């Protein structure tokens, strides 16, 4: 028919849409915006929190083992011990902690809730045993340790943090299910009295740093429970008053408070540790002096492998190393907040928020003390500093976060959809199935070849 072009087959030709020319300055031509959108899509994936918690905690632990080995060699040799003494003990604790992490990761939420009361009772019993003569051991003036024989000791107050998180989360979740959290007495009792009991047992031994972390966990649980501002102001005022009294009545704590921002050791070298921590960070530069090349750990910096391991990290790995550690803790904190904010289970929300508050507050207090911004509280850097008593409950808590991240609806669906890369597994064919994985892979290769040759 004239005017209507025909193809060789007699069919009308396919009309193709002419694409619009790209508009200059559009978002599709902006590589920065395209990269931002791609990163945002990856950030919003269901398994992002799972990968951040698992990968971030693993990297912090491995880097901590490396730095413990580097920072503790001189201390071990000064004590007439092998150079790898502290590293071997920390590696053993990390191995046991990995087992606890896997166990906590595989436990169902009901079992976590069932363990809340036994862990709380065990922690209280051990903290009472600390004060029994002949059982409790004093370290650096604090009576907070129990000797297990030989060189092994345990600090029960570290397990008190885990106990408060689990028991407090279970208590608040049960009260929320019964619509009782709208009343002040149910929000405060028995959570606050139990927390004050733990604080009292800790403060009898003189461990101010652990008491601060426990107070932060209590505030985090109350915040997640929806405590009003007036209630927070009242509890915070009482805590501040008690803290002022405890600091004022202790010359050691007053001396630590006077070393804030110090640049000179002062009379009697009262600020020796704080000042040499700053020296270590300042001499690291951008990329540090190299692993094992720290000068401050040669007897100048006390507690180089425990409370001030971040200073040795800054001296040997420089600003790049310290910022990497900060970024890992920031990613871990963000992932914990994301898990707590996306769940519909009240226990998961309180437990995830409590663990995140615990790890974040402890990291901030430790790093702030090394930087001279906060008083030296004597708390280790979570997952990083030397100390098996601190590492074991922290790794169990990380296992809790991983379990909660895997239990999100989107993460559960993403994990369920994972299939082997090349067809189905062998041996999974039913009795009526004619095609196995080999034929399926062959069909996929043929389809790919057909598409590459121009077929549609």
C-alpha positions in Angstrom: 0.0 0.0 0.0 1.6 3.3 -1.0 2.7 5.5 1.8 3.1 2.6 4.3 6.6 1.1 4.1 6.8 -2.7 4.4 9.7 -4.9 5.6 11.0 -7.9 3.6 8.7 -10.2 5.6 5.7 -8.1 4.8 5.3 -6.8 8.4 5.4 -3.1 9.2 8.8 -2.1 10.6 9.1 -1.8 14.4 8.9 1.8 15.4 11.8 2.7 17.7 11.6 5.5 20.2 14.3 8.0 19.8 15.9 8.7 23.1 16.1 12.2 24.4 19.5 13.8 24.4 21.0 14.0 27.9 20.3 17.3 29.6 23.5 19.0 30.7 23.7 19.0 34.5 21.1 16.2 35.0 21.6 13.8 37.9 22.4 11.0 35.5 25.5 12.8 34.3 26.7 13.8 37.8 29.1 11.0 38.9 29.1 12.3 42.5 25.4 12.2 42.8 25.2 8.8 41.1 27.8 7.5 43.6 25.9 9.0 46.5 22.6 7.3 45.3 24.4 4.0 44.9 25.9 4.2 48.4 22.5 5.2 49.8 20.8 2.2 48.2 23.6 -0.1 49.6 23.2 1.6 53.0 19.5 0.9 53.1 19.7 -2.8 52.3 18.2 -5.2 54.9 21.6 -6.8 55.8 23.6 -3.6 56.2 23.3 -3.6 60.1 24.2 -7.3 60.2 27.4 -6.7 58.1 28.4 -3.6 60.0 28.1 -5.3 63.4 29.8 -8.5 62.4 32.5 -6.9 60.3 33.1 -3.9 62.5 33.4 -5.9 65.7 35.7 -8.5 64.0 38.0 -5.7 62.7 38.2 -4.0 66.1 39.0 -7.3 67.8 41.7 -8.3 65.3 43.3 -4.8 65.4 43.1 -4.9 69.2 45.0 -8.1 69.3 47.7 -6.6 67.1 48.0 -3.5 69.3 47.9 -5.6 72.5 50.9 -7.6 71.2 52.8 -4.4 70.3 51.9 -2.4 73.4 52.4 -5.1 76.0 55.8 -6.5 75.0 57.9 -4.1 77.1 55.6 -4.4 80.1 55.9 -8.2 79.9 59.7 -8.1 79.7 59.8 -5.7 82.6 57.9 -8.3 84.6 60.4 -11.0 83.5 57.7 -12.6 81.4 57.8 -13.7 77.7 57.1 -10.9 75.3 54.0 -12.5 74.0 52.6 -13.3 77.5 49.7 -10.7 77.4 49.0 -11.4 73.8 48.5 -15.1 74.3 46.1 -14.5 77.2 44.2 -12.0 75.1 44.1 -14.4 72.1 42.7 -17.1 74.4 40.0 -14.8 75.7 39.2 -13.7 72.1 38.8 -17.4 71.2 36.5 -18.1 74.1 34.6 -14.9 73.3 34.2 -15.9 69.7 32.4 -19.1 71.0 30.2 -17.0 73.2 29.4 -14.7 70.3 28.4 -17.5 68.0 26.3 -19.0 70.8 24.5 -15.7 71.5 24.1 -15.2 67.7 22.3 -18.6 67.4 20.1 -18.3 70.5 16.5 -17.4 70.0 15.1 -14.3 71.7 13.2 -16.4 74.2 16.4 -18.0 75.5 18.0 -14.6 75.8 15.1 -13.5 78.0 15.3 -16.7 80.0 19.0 -16.1 80.8 18.4 -12.6 82.1 17.6 -13.6 85.7 20.4 -16.3 86.1 23.0 -13.9 84.7 21.9 -11.1 87.1 21.9 -13.5 90.1 25.3 -14.8 89.1 26.8 -11.3 88.7 25.4 -10.2 92.1 26.8 -13.3 93.8 30.2 -12.9 92.3 30.3 -9.1 93.2 29.5 -10.1 96.8 32.3 -12.7 96.8 34.7 -9.9 95.7 34.4 -8.4 99.2 35.1 -11.7 101.0 38.6 -11.7 102.5 40.8 -14.3 100.8 38.7 -14.5 97.7 38.7 -10.9 96.4 41.8 -9.4 95.0 42.8 -5.7 94.9 44.3 -4.4 91.6 45.5 -0.7 91.4 43.7 0.0 94.7 40.3 -1.4 93.5 38.8 -4.5 95.2 37.0 -5.8 92.1 38.7 -9.0 91.2 38.5 -12.7 92.0 41.5 -14.9 91.5 40.8 -18.1 89.5 44.2 -19.6 90.2 47.6 -18.8 88.7 47.6 -15.6 86.6 43.9 -15.8 85.8 41.5 -13.3 87.4 37.9 -12.3 86.7 36.2 -9.0 87.2 32.5 -9.6 88.1 31.5 -6.0 87.6 32.1 -6.4 83.8 29.4 -9.1 83.8 27.1 -6.8 85.8 26.8 -4.6 82.6 25.5 -7.5 80.6 23.2 -8.5 83.5 21.7 -5.0 83.7 21.1 -4.9 79.9 19.4 -8.3 79.7 17.4 -8.1 82.9 16.4 -4.5 82.4 15.3 -5.1 78.8 13.2 -8.1 79.9 11.6 -6.2 82.7 10.7 -3.2 80.6 9.4 -5.4 77.8 7.0 -7.3 80.1 5.8 -4.0 81.6 5.2 -2.5 78.2 3.2 -5.5 77.2 0.9 -4.9 80.2 0.7 -1.1 79.5 2.4 -0.2 82.8 5.2 2.1 81.6 2.9 5.1 81.6 3.2 5.1 85.4 6.3 6.4 87.0 6.4 3.8 89.8 6.4 0.9 87.2 9.1 2.6 85.1 11.4 3.2 88.1 10.7 0.1 90.3 12.4 -2.3 90.4 14.8 -1.2 87.6 16.4 1.8 89.4 16.7 0.1 92.8 18.4 -3.0 91.2 20.7 -0.7 89.3 21.6 1.2 92.5 22.3 -2.2 94.2 24.8 -3.1 91.4 26.3 0.4 91.6 26.7 0.1 95.4 28.5 -3.3 95.1 30.8 -1.8 92.4 31.6 1.4 94.4 32.4 -0.6 97.5 35.4 -1.8 95.6 36.2 1.7 94.4 35.6 1.2 90.6 34.3 4.6 89.6 34.7 3.9 85.8 32.5 0.8 85.7 29.9 2.7 87.8 29.7 5.4 85.2 29.2 2.9 82.4 26.4 1.2 84.5 24.7 4.6 85.0 24.9 5.3 81.3 23.2 1.9 80.6 20.4 2.8 83.1 19.8 6.1 81.4 19.7 4.5 78.0 17.1 2.0 79.1 15.0 4.7 80.7 15.3 6.8 77.5 14.1 3.9 75.4 11.2 3.3 77.8 10.0 6.9 77.1 10.9 8.4 80.5 9.8 12.1 80.6 12.3 14.9 80.9 11.4 15.7 84.5 12.2 12.1 85.5 15.5 12.3 83.7 16.4 15.5 85.3 15.6 14.1 88.8 17.6 10.9 88.3 20.5 12.8 86.7 20.6 15.3 89.5 20.8 12.5 92.1 23.6 10.8 90.1 25.5 14.0 89.7 25.2 14.7 93.5 26.5 11.2 94.3 29.3 11.5 91.8 30.3 14.9 93.3 30.4 13.4 96.8 32.4 10.4 95.7 34.9 12.5 93.8 35.2 15.1 96.6 35.9 12.5 99.2 38.7 10.8 97.2 42.1 12.5 96.7 42.9 10.2 93.8 39.7 11.1 91.9 40.2 14.8 92.6 43.8 14.5 91.2 42.4 12.9 88.0 39.8 15.6 87.6 42.6 18.2 87.9 44.5 16.7 85.0 41.9 17.7 82.4 43.7 19.4 79.5 47.1 19.2 81.3 50.2 19.6 79.2 52.7 19.3 82.0 53.0 16.4 84.5 52.8 19.0 87.4 54.1 18.8 90.9 54.8 15.2 92.0 54.0 14.0 88.4 50.3 13.8 89.3 49.3 14.1 85.6 52.1 11.9 84.3 49.8 9.4 82.6 47.5 12.0 81.0 50.4 14.1 79.6 52.3 11.1 78.2 49.1 9.9 76.5 49.0 13.3 74.7 52.7 13.0 73.9 52.1 9.6 72.3 49.3 10.9 70.1 51.2 14.0 69.1 54.3 12.1 68.0 52.4 9.8 65.8 51.8 12.2 62.9 49.7 11.3 60.0 50.7 7.6 59.5 52.5 6.9 62.7 56.0 5.6 63.4 55.1 2.0 62.5 54.0 -1.1 64.4 56.3 -1.8 67.3 58.1 1.6 67.1 56.3 3.3 70.0 58.6 5.2 72.3 56.1 5.9 75.1 55.5 2.3 75.8 59.1 1.9 77.0 58.1 2.7 80.6 56.9 6.3 80.0 53.2 5.5 79.6 51.5 3.5 82.3 48.8 1.0 81.3 49.9 1.2 77.7 48.1 -2.1 76.8 44.9 -1.5 78.8 43.4 1.9 79.4 45.8 3.9 77.1 46.1 1.5 74.2 44.5 4.1 72.0 47.5 6.4 72.7 49.9 3.7 71.5 47.7 3.2 68.5 48.0 6.9 67.6 51.8 6.8 68.0 52.4 3.7 65.9 49.5 4.0 63.3 49.1 7.8 63.4 46.0 9.8 62.7 44.9 7.3 60.0 44.9 4.5 62.5 43.0 6.4 65.2 40.4 7.7 62.8 39.9 4.1 61.5 39.2 2.9 65.0 36.8 5.8 65.6 35.0 5.0 62.3 34.6 1.3 63.3 33.1 2.3 66.6 30.8 4.8 64.9 29.6 2.2 62.4 29.0 -0.2 65.3 27.0 2.4 67.2 25.0 3.3 64.1 24.1 -0.3 63.4 23.0 -0.9 67.0 20.7 2.2 66.8 19.4 1.0 63.5 18.5 -2.5 64.9 16.8 -0.9 68.0 14.8 1.5 65.8 13.6 -0.9 63.2 12.4 -3.8 65.4 8.8 -4.2 66.7 9.8 -6.5 69.6 10.2 -4.3 72.8 12.8 -6.7 74.3 15.0 -6.5 71.2 14.7 -2.7 71.2 15.7 -2.3 74.9 18.4 -4.9 74.7 19.9 -3.5 71.4 19.7 0.0 72.8 21.3 -1.0 76.1 24.2 -2.8 74.4 24.8 0.1 72.0 24.8 2.6 74.9 27.2 0.4 76.9 29.8 0.0 74.1 29.5 3.6 72.8 29.6 5.2 76.2 32.6 3.1 77.2 34.5 4.0 74.0 33.8 7.7 74.4 34.9 7.7 78.1 38.2 5.8 77.3 39.1 7.8 74.2 38.0 11.1 75.9 40.4 10.3 78.7 43.3 9.6 76.4 42.6 12.9 74.5 42.6 14.8 77.8 39.0 15.8 77.4 37.6 13.6 80.3 39.0 12.4 83.6 40.9 9.1 83.5 38.2 6.7 84.6 40.1 3.4 84.2 37.8 1.8 81.7 39.2 -0.3 78.8 38.4 0.4 75.2 35.7 -2.2 74.2 37.0 -5.2 72.2 40.3 -3.4 71.8 42.1 -3.2 75.2 43.8 -6.0 77.0 41.5 -7.8 79.5 39.6 -11.0 79.2 37.0 -10.0 81.8 35.9 -7.1 79.7 36.2 -8.9 76.4 34.0 -12.0 77.2 30.7 -10.2 78.1 31.3 -7.6 75.4 31.6 -10.3 72.7 28.5 -12.0 74.0 26.7 -8.6 73.8 27.9 -8.3 70.2 26.4 -11.7 69.5 23.1 -10.4 70.8 23.2 -7.5 68.3 24.0 -9.9 65.5 21.1 -12.1 66.4 18.8 -9.1 66.5 20.1 -7.8 63.2 19.5 -11.3 61.6 16.0 -11.4 63.0 14.7 -8.3 61.3 11.9 -9.1 58.8 13.9 -7.7 55.8 17.1 -9.4 56.9 15.3 -12.7 57.4 13.8 -12.5 53.9 17.2 -11.6 52.4 18.9 -14.5 54.1 16.1 -16.9 53.1 16.4 -15.9 49.4 20.1 -16.7 49.3 20.7 -19.6 46.9 23.9 -21.4 45.7 25.6 -19.5 42.9 25.6 -22.3 40.4 22.1 -23.9 40.3 20.8 -26.1 43.1 22.8 -28.3 45.3 23.4 -31.9 44.2 21.1 -34.4 45.8 18.2 -32.0 46.1 16.3 -33.2 43.1 12.9 -34.8 43.7 11.9 -38.2 42.2 10.1 -36.5 39.3 12.7 -33.9 38.5 14.2 -34.5 35.1 16.8 -31.7 35.0 19.6 -31.3 37.4 21.9 -28.5 38.1 24.1 -29.3 35.1 21.3 -29.0 32.6 20.1 -25.8 34.3 23.6 -24.2 34.2 23.9 -25.3 30.5 20.6 -23.5 29.8 21.8 -20.4 31.5 25.0 -20.4 29.4 23.0 -20.9 26.2 20.6 -18.0 27.2 23.6 -15.8 27.9 25.2 -16.6 24.6 21.9 -16.0 22.8 21.5 -12.6 24.4 25.1 -11.6 23.6 24.7 -12.6 19.9 21.8 -10.2 19.5 18.7 -12.4 20.1 15.8 -10.9 22.0 
